[in-house]
Amino acid sequence: MTEGWLDDNYLILFDEHEVQAASDRYRIADWLPGYRVIGLWGWDDLVVCDSLTRVFTVPTVPIDSEYLAPFELPVGPSLKTDPRYTGRVKWYVKPVVFGGDPAIEENISWISLDHHAELVVWWNTRYRQIKNGGKS
């Protein structure tokens, strides 16, 4: 895994041997069949690629094809490491899509990548339940 600042955004890129495990942890096949998780961009978005290796970002909540945005991976990025954030992800305790305010400190938590994946799965499941009128 490579991580650090790229200008004003924090970028985490999984090594090739980590991509399948990351994709499984985030259950990307449930939300975006045919895509793989290759990283995180600015903590709020997953970086994903499709079977044609086109790269996109998608919000962590909701992971929905409607919100895919083309993304150009930096070539040979020179990331500035920052020990304050290594192995940690900023998470909104109440995600913005559910009315959480990204500007208030009480809504921000710093969590591990594994915990991040668990919360992404939980909130995406909840999002779909609400979207489908309470049905799973």
N, C-alpha and C positions, 0 to 999 in steps of 0.2 A: 504494500500500500504506500502510496505517495500522497502527502498532504502538505498544505501550506497556503500562504497568501499569493494570489495572482492579482496584482493591482489591489482593488478594494474588495475582492471577493475571496472567500475561503474555498479551496478546491480539494476534494478528496478523490483520488483515482485508485481503484482497486487494480492490483496486478492481475495478469491474465489468469493465473491459477486461483485467484480469489473470487473471480466474477461469478462462477456458478453458485458458490456458497452464498454470496451476497444476494444473488437473484432468488435463491431459495429462502433465505431469511426474510426478505421483503415480500415474498410470495408474489413476485411480479407476474408470473404466469397466470395468476388468478385475476389480475387487474388489466394486464396488457399482454395477452398471449403473443408469443413470438419475440418478445423483447427480453433484454438482459440488463441488469443493473451494473454499470461500470464505474459509478462514483456518485458524489454529492457535490452540488454547486451552491455556495452561499448558505448552506445548512437548510434552506427551505425547499430545495429541489433535488430530485434524483437525476442523475445523468444516466440515460438509457440508450441502448442501440437496438435497432431492429435486425431482422435476418439479412438485410442487405448492407449492414454495418452503417446505416445512416444514424446519426447521433442527435438526440433530443434531450431537453429537460422536461420534467413534469413535476408539479407540486407533490410533496410528500403526502399531503391530504388535500383534495382527493387525487388519487392516482387514477386518471381517466384520460382516454385517448383524446377527448375534447380539448384537453389542456396541454397536449404535446406541443413543444416549440422547438424548431430547429436550433441546434447548438453546434458551434464550431469548436472542436477541441483544440486547445493551443498546441502548436507543434513544438515539441521539446520544451515544455514549460519549465521556466525557472521559478519554482515556488520558493517563497521565503518561509522557512519553518518558524513556528511560533510555539514554544513549549507550553504556553498557557492553554492551548487548544488541542494539542496532540492527543488523539484518541478520544476526543470529546466532541459532542454535537450539541448545538443550541437547539432547544426544543420549546415550543409554546405549550404550556401546560393545558390550556384550552386553545386548540388550533383556530386560526383566523377564520376558516370557513364555518366554524361553529360559533363565531362571535367573539373569539379571543382577541385581545388587544396586544399587538406586537410591541407597543411602546411602553407598557407598564412592566416594571421590574418583577412584580409578583407573578407574572405570566411566563417568565423565562426560567428555564432550568437547563443545567449542563449535564448531559448524560453520556453513557458509553454507546458505542456503535451497536452493540447487541441489544441494549435496552431501547435504542432508537428504532431498530427494526421491529421490535415487539410492539411499540406504541404506534408505529406507522400501520402495522397490520390491524391492530385493535381499532384505531380510529377510521381506517378505510372500511372495515367491516361495519362499523357503526354508521358511517356515512351511507353505505349502500342499504342498510336496513331502513334508515329514515327516508332515503330517496325512493325506496320500493314500498313505502307505506307501512313499515314495521315488519315486512316479510324478509326472511333471510335470503 
